[in-house]
Amino acid sequence: MGPNMRLPLLIAVSLMLSSPAHAAWKTISSEKELNAKVVGKSFIDPASKGWFRLKKNGSLTGGFEGKKLTGNWDWQGKYVCYNRKLGSKKLPGDCIVIRVNGNNITTTRKKGKGRTTEYEPK
């Protein structure tokens, strides 16, 4: 590649990396931030089609494989902790870290040390 092609390529790469699509993920660090960016909105996992919504009243709703997801959540320090049921089956409780990038979020189980799932707005 000649010197005349390097500058346009560098400019193109620079613009791509600075675009909103490549913005950094930011960890939710306060209940105020959680309420502004996550609570009241529905999010879906494109891979499994499972979805959820954290409601302002501390309840959660959603669905997975045709079953209704219900439960409750609360903010504990820097985690969203929850108890939930899928249909009539009680699922294990957990505390998750939520990160935001634009309108997308990730949840990481076991206080940020478990499996991470990425969600899009539903």
C-alpha positions in Angstrom: 0.0 0.0 0.0 1.5 3.3 -1.1 1.7 6.4 1.2 -1.2 8.0 -0.7 -3.5 5.2 0.5 -2.4 5.1 4.1 -3.9 8.4 5.2 -7.4 7.8 3.9 -7.3 4.3 5.5 -6.2 5.8 8.8 -8.9 8.4 8.7 -11.5 5.7 8.0 -10.4 3.5 10.8 -10.3 6.5 13.2 -13.8 7.5 12.3 -15.1 3.9 12.7 -13.6 3.6 16.2 -14.9 6.9 17.3 -18.5 6.3 16.1 -21.3 5.6 18.6 -21.4 2.0 17.4 -18.0 1.5 18.9 -18.7 3.4 22.1 -17.4 1.8 25.3 -19.7 -0.2 27.6 -20.4 1.6 30.8 -21.2 -0.1 34.1 -24.4 1.1 35.8 -23.1 2.4 39.1 -26.2 3.9 40.8 -29.9 3.3 41.2 -30.6 6.7 39.6 -28.6 5.6 36.5 -30.4 2.2 36.5 -33.8 4.0 36.6 -32.8 6.3 33.8 -31.4 3.7 31.4 -33.0 0.4 32.2 -36.1 0.4 34.4 -39.4 0.5 32.6 -37.8 -0.7 29.3 -38.0 -4.1 27.7 -34.9 -5.9 26.6 -34.6 -9.1 24.5 -31.7 -11.6 24.0 -31.6 -11.9 20.2 -30.1 -15.5 20.5 -32.7 -17.0 22.8 -35.6 -14.5 22.3 -35.9 -14.4 26.1 -36.9 -10.9 27.3 -37.4 -9.0 30.6 -38.5 -5.7 32.0 -37.6 -4.3 35.4 -40.5 -2.2 36.7 -40.3 0.8 39.0 -42.3 -0.9 41.7 -39.6 -3.6 42.1 -41.3 -6.3 40.1 -40.0 -7.9 36.9 -41.7 -9.4 34.0 -40.7 -11.2 30.8 -40.8 -14.4 29.0 -38.8 -17.3 27.7 -39.8 -20.3 25.5 -43.5 -19.4 25.7 -43.4 -19.2 29.5 -44.0 -16.1 31.6 -41.2 -14.7 33.7 -42.2 -13.1 37.0 -40.4 -11.9 40.1 -38.9 -9.0 42.0 -35.7 -7.0 42.0 -33.9 -4.4 44.0 -30.7 -2.3 43.9 -28.0 -3.5 46.3 -24.9 -1.4 46.2 -23.8 -1.8 42.6 -25.9 -4.9 41.7 -29.4 -5.7 40.7 -30.5 -8.6 42.8 -33.6 -10.6 41.9 -35.8 -13.6 42.6 -37.9 -15.0 39.8 -40.1 -17.8 38.5 -40.5 -19.1 34.9 -44.0 -20.3 34.7 -44.5 -22.2 38.0 -40.8 -23.1 38.4 -38.8 -21.0 40.9 -35.4 -20.1 39.5 -32.3 -19.4 41.6 -31.8 -15.8 42.8 -28.8 -13.9 41.7 -27.2 -10.4 41.7 -26.0 -9.0 38.3 -23.9 -6.2 37.0 -25.5 -4.3 34.2 -23.5 -2.4 31.5 -24.9 -0.1 28.9 -23.8 0.8 25.4 -26.2 3.1 23.6 -29.6 1.3 23.9 -28.1 -2.2 24.4 -27.3 -3.7 27.8 -25.4 -6.7 29.1 -26.1 -8.5 32.3 -23.3 -10.5 34.0 -24.4 -13.0 36.7 -22.7 -13.8 40.0 -21.9 -10.1 40.8 -20.0 -9.7 37.6 -18.1 -13.0 37.7 -20.6 -15.2 35.8 -22.0 -15.6 32.3 -22.7 -12.4 30.3 -25.7 -12.0 28.1 -26.2 -9.0 25.7 -29.7 -7.6 25.2 -31.3 -5.2 22.7 -34.3 -3.0 23.2 -37.5 -5.1 22.5 
